[in-house]
Amino acid sequence: MRALILTLAIAVGTLPVRAHESGTAGLWSRAAPAPAPRSEVAVAELAGRAYVIGDYNGATGLLIYDPATGGWRTGAPFPTPIHHAMAVGHGDRVYVFGGYGTGWRASDRVWAYDPKADAWSPRAPMPSVRAAGGAAVIDGRIHVVGGSVSGGANASGHAVYDPARDAWSAAAPLPTQRDHLAVQAVGGRLVAIGGRMDGDPDRNLAVTEIYDPATDGWRTGAPMPTARSGAAAAVLGGEVFVMGGESNARTFGAVEAYDPARDAWTRRTPLPTPRHGFGAIVQAGRIHTLVGSPNPGGDRSDRVEVLDPEMHDPEGLAPGDGARR
């Protein structure tokens, strides 16, 4: 068993970070930093823990975060350097799909991590290469949508992986091809938000599209208020929270929540540290945002910031939209 990395007595929620806008809700706090800086990661949740996979700068170490304690530990390294991969936790495994390897070559490889054995094993490859897309689980199947191929052009198709059979099938393609998008499952449907066209952060999108597996069809939802790509996303209280992101010139701190039932967006308290290329999980009603780049491009950080959407900052400080240039 790998050693637990000490958290230096920084517990989740004990160090408030005041970042409040009039009309928004939520209070951010700072938690124990990751043991190493990362960006352009894949983040998956399994059994209450976050698994941080890959890195823009080539690190392969698996970082495992327990939001209940604020503690970090390491796991078996990922088999190869990768960034812009897609990952989900399902059953008793973490599944990692595609990503960019050396030379920005997009991959079709699929790996499964077994936390009990602390080991990676290969699974059936995707039907085509894909990086910087999104993945989410509906009814035991993992939907992989969006993303790019080698060279940055957008990937086509909507691939569905069945872990029980280690097999792939096709579903209705994403209507607006894009990469660096946010993809979450809520209410038995897939929600795909934002992103960019052909890898260009100057071509950010605000589009929201919802997939219903019962009809194998997509529909358009209300656009996100802030067009961006490379954001983190998480589902809490039936809403999809989209946080951070970048353009070619800036990183965003904006936090906006989409309610599919109302087809409406709500502004929330912005990130204290605007960043992109990061991930988020939910634990005990709080959203934990992990690592990421505070500047456009290939920077990275060890930052962990936690949003309690039900709390308010009594001092009411207003940092603007939390953008970093």
Sequence and secondary structure as in RCSB ss.txt:
>XXXX:A:sequence
MRALILTLAIAVGTLPVRAHESGTAGLWSRAAPAPAPRSEVAVAELAGRAYVIGDYNGATGLLIYDPATGGWRTG
APFPTPIHHAMAVGHGDRVYVFGGYGTGWRASDRVWAYDPKADAWSPRAPMPSVRAAGGAAVIDGRIHVVGGSVS
GGANASGHAVYDPARDAWSAAAPLPTQRDHLAVQAVGGRLVAIGGRMDGDPDRNLAVTEIYDPATDGWRTGAPMP
TARSGAAAAVLGGEVFVMGGESNARTFGAVEAYDPARDAWTRRTPLPTPRHGFGAIVQAGRIHTLVGSPNPGGDR
SDRVEVLDPEMHDPEGLAPGDGARR
>XXXX:A:secstr
   EE  TT  TTSEEE    TT   EEEE    SS B S EEEEETTEEEEE  TT    EEEEETTTTEEEEE
S  SS  BS EEEEETTEEEEE  B GGG B   EEEEETTTTEEEEE   SS  BS EEEEETTEEEEE  B T
TS B   EEEEETTTTEEEEE   SS  BS EEEEETTEEEEE  EETTEEEEE   EEEEETTTTEEEEE   S
S  BS EEEEETTEEEEE  B SS B   EEEEETTTTEEEEE   SS  BS EEEEETTEEEEE  BSSSSS  
B  EEEEETT   TT    TT  B 
